[in-house]
Amino acid sequence: MCGIFGWIKWNGSFSESEINASRESLSSMKHRGPDFQGEWFSEAVYMGHRRLSIIDLSPEANQPFKDKNSSIILTFNGEIYNYLELKAKLKERGIRFKTTSDTEVLLEAFKFYRERAFLRLNGMFSFAVYDRIAEKHYLVRDHLGQKPLYYYLYQDGLVYASELRALLSLKEFKWQLDKNNFLKFLTNSCYMWDTTPLQGVRKLLPGHYLEVKNGKVILEQYWDSLPGDKMVSWDFEEATSALRNMLDQSCRISLRADVPYGVFLSGGIDSTLVLESCHRIDPEISTFSVSMQESDFDEGSKAKSVTDFLGINSHYSCLMDSQSIEDAMDEFCSFSDEPHGDPGFVNSYFLAKFCKSSIKVALSGDGADELFAGYITFLALKKEKYLRYLPDNCIPWLEQMVRSFFSVNDSYVGLQFKTLAFLQGFPAHQNTRFPLWLGSVSPEDLQKLCPWQDKLFFSRKGEEGTLLEDFCKVLAKMGEKSCTQRFLYFYQKFFLPEFVCMHTDRAAMQCGLEVRSPFLSVSVIEFANSLPDNFKMSKGELKKMLRYAVQKRGLPQNIYNQKKQGFTFPIARWLKTTLKTRMEEMVSSQIWDNGLIDRSYLNILKNQHIMNKRNNYRALFNLMVFQKWLEKYSHVSVSS
């Protein structure tokens, strides 16, 4: 796990100031790789690397990594879990290795297989490889986007980096806010798909690579997996057994490291399955958990019951109270290089900071919900048919009824909150209903908050050039597949990479910690997507197969029958108390003098929340995060 930065120029050569600027950009990601900084450059190509040493700790494995003729140069962020298997196959073909690193295996695999190598990789990665003889670059991102990669294509070249801050530090460019992407951020609580806060800057899409040669840039997809394709013919018992074996193997290769490791344990189904597999592989493995002062958000007791049952000797837990979360929020806002409105980001950072002195690698349960239908929003699919054909003018009436009969509840996903979120998905195109259900703010409220944008942009149909266009474009690939399968694809393509994996990566890497997700091994992903819907969700039971797998492992009923609980803190409650002053500072901030937000409507949202008339925490927290980001990067122009 590391940080990479690169700069490619089409014409001319680097000036001394540009080389120094590249080094400063690389140094801005020191937290991603505190162990070593390396660089390679020619007249028109710069490749830099910050190293977090995990496999082969020797200097020989430092990067950028070159073959013996220096004809292929690689700068690589991530881990290739199956590097030993790949290495064995390459050795059979006469290839010899000078290190024990996965980096050298990746380079030699690329030399031997070229683009076909990408499909042979099992891991999490983003990397750049330069073929000096062919004068061709490749920028590559892993299958479901666990590792980030940003790039900016301009008239005279291309720059890329693991984090946006590395590009923002380049004073050679005039960065401008992408105002339409800002509206998408407010809707989604993060920058999904290939969007970023900056005009012209994009994220490389998961499962894709860029081919760069002679000033031409081509985006290619090397991998995809659609739920509902290549269905298995096994029965439920056989499929569960196969999954358990795959997860065991995934945990086994995910534990490959030359540094101390452990497991992040919430006590939920996903992390419990990961821990149970890892514990059989290494009985001395350590676990790390967070306890919350607020009992309705606390998962500490569940984690303790799991470790007690398994006989874990090294279980460490830290307590998050209101003061520690305030402190963590300050730090989170100070290092955030891309606005992200998930409060769970703060929890993830707190946990990573807590355990970084004990371990350098942690395993987590990320990805299970997106593969096996673990979110309560999947339950909405059964109720969708009752509202799909209602006249549009009935929805506001239903919303008013809900507000009248259900009180505002600040606990985790209260009844009014869930019902209003469900109604927010109507009316809609079948492929825009999913993001509307998860949306932080409805298109209608967003239009009131940001009236400077044309009304047509807020269309619920997802036409090209509108708020929800990316979702319609991508989900069209699913054709007439079931609602469950299309919803799974939505989660895997949008929510998982830029909501879940993004905050896991940033929180952990800020602490020089690597987090691996065994559920996101390619074999597990493709197997999960080959299972029928009723293996994942049946009669209101979410994650059916994973629950059964936990049961078959002999764990207690209170573990496999528990309800889904998010990894977060009582943000809605605390915006009225502990964080109220911060929220009011955001509302009155001079940062909104730029016209991005209608202050009067922002005050309405704030007052509704404080007076318990409506739970607006998501929109308010998104704006709090964005305010801090815009203040930090004040050189970003907001003008159109």
FENCOR-V290199 format. One line per field, one symbol per residue. ss: DSSP state (2 for helix, 1 for strand, 0 for the rest). psi: psi as a letter, one per 40 degrees, with the letter a starting at -180 (. if undefined). A space follows every 50 residues. Layout:
BEGIN
ss = ???
psi = ???
END
This chain:
BEGIN
ss = 01111111100000022222222222200222010111111000111111 10000000222000110000011111111100222222222200000000 02222222222222222222001111111110000111111000000001 11110011111002222200000001102222222222000000000100 11100001111110011111100000000000000222222222222222 22220000001111000022222222222220000111111100222002 22222222220001111111022222222222222000000002222222 22222000001111000222220002222222222220000022222222 22222000000000222222222000000000222222000022222220 00002222000000000022222222220000222222222222222222 22222222200001111222022222220000222001001002222222 22000022220000000000222200000222222222022222000022 2222222222000000222222222222222200001000
psi = hahiiihhhdiaiiiddddddddddddefdddgedihiihiadehhhihh hhhdhgeiddeiiihiidefdhhhhhhaihdfddddddddddeehiieif ieddddddddddebdeddeehhahihihhhhddefhihhiiidffdhihi ihhadeahiiididddddeheeihhihhdddddddddeeihibeiiehhe hihhiieiihhhhfehhhhiheiihhheifiieiiddddddddddddddd dddeehifiiiahhheeidddddddddddddgeeiiihihiidhdeehed dddddddddefhdghhiihhadddddddddddddehehhhfhdedddddd ddddedediehiiieidddddfgeieddddddedddedeiideddddddd dddddhihheihgiddddddddddeiiiideedddddeidiidddddddg eeiidddeieefiheideddddddeddebfiidddddddddddddddedd ddddddddddefhhhigdeeidddddddeeiideedhhfehifddddddd ddeeiidedeeiihhigaigdddeeecdeddddddddeiedeeeedihdd ddddddddddefdigfddddddddddddddddgeehhei.
END
